[in-house]
Amino acid sequence: MIKRRQSLASGFTLIEIMIALFIFAIISMIISYGLNNVFTAKQKISIVEKRLNELQFALLLMQHDTSQLIDYTSPSTPSSTTTGNNTQFSFVTTNNANPMGLEQRSNLMHVSYLSKNNQLIRNIWFNEPATSNNMLLNMNSTPQVNKQLLSRVLLNNVTNLKFRYLSSSGFIDTWPPPNLSSQTPPLAIQISFNVPEWGNITQLYRIQGVTLATS
């Protein structure tokens, strides 16, 4: 009886240790699998969140730009600077802030949205600095589009990106309408594209100062 008690008190047997290690290994595998799923889900959520933020920023930026669109015509050229087709939309805004006119330049800025290589690209041109021969001090001046070009890719991996323009007779694919060289801005601009994660997206931007419908 004394010998049996001594053998029990001496420790675990090899089989007991192997069983304990086997159970520990199984539990470790389960925990590892669960943690891997958590990290994978977190990475996917981070990617989707980044993609969604880019999409929201692009749409809000276009809304901001179009809200500042002006019906600008050059004194030397009667045609409007608002032009576009299915792949590109170009216009002039007053986004180039010049508080109280302290700088000798115009507050006009040329903006272009372009669809190229499954990307939505925004180009902007700032006015040329004023000189004795080029005093860009007010909105009656001609915006210079050959200085300070800034280009930015707003969205990647978008397909079927298309611009359309709302006229009094409905949506058309080019602006100004065919056979018209001088034209006010469209009533609204529609942009549509496909995002693989979420399908087709369509956004309509109303141009301030025009009426979409009449009673």
Secondary structure, DSSP 4 states (H G I P E B T S, - for coil): -HHHHHHHHT---HHHHHHHHHHHHHHHHHHHHHHHHHHHHHHHHHHHHHHHHHHHHHHHHHHHHHHTB---EETTEEEES-EE-SSEEEEEES-S--GGG-SSS-S-EEEEEEEETTEEEEEEEEPPPPBTTB---STTSPPP-SS-EEEEEEESS-EEEEEEEEETTEEESSBSPTT-SS-PPPSEEEEEEEETTTEEEEEEEEPTTS-S---
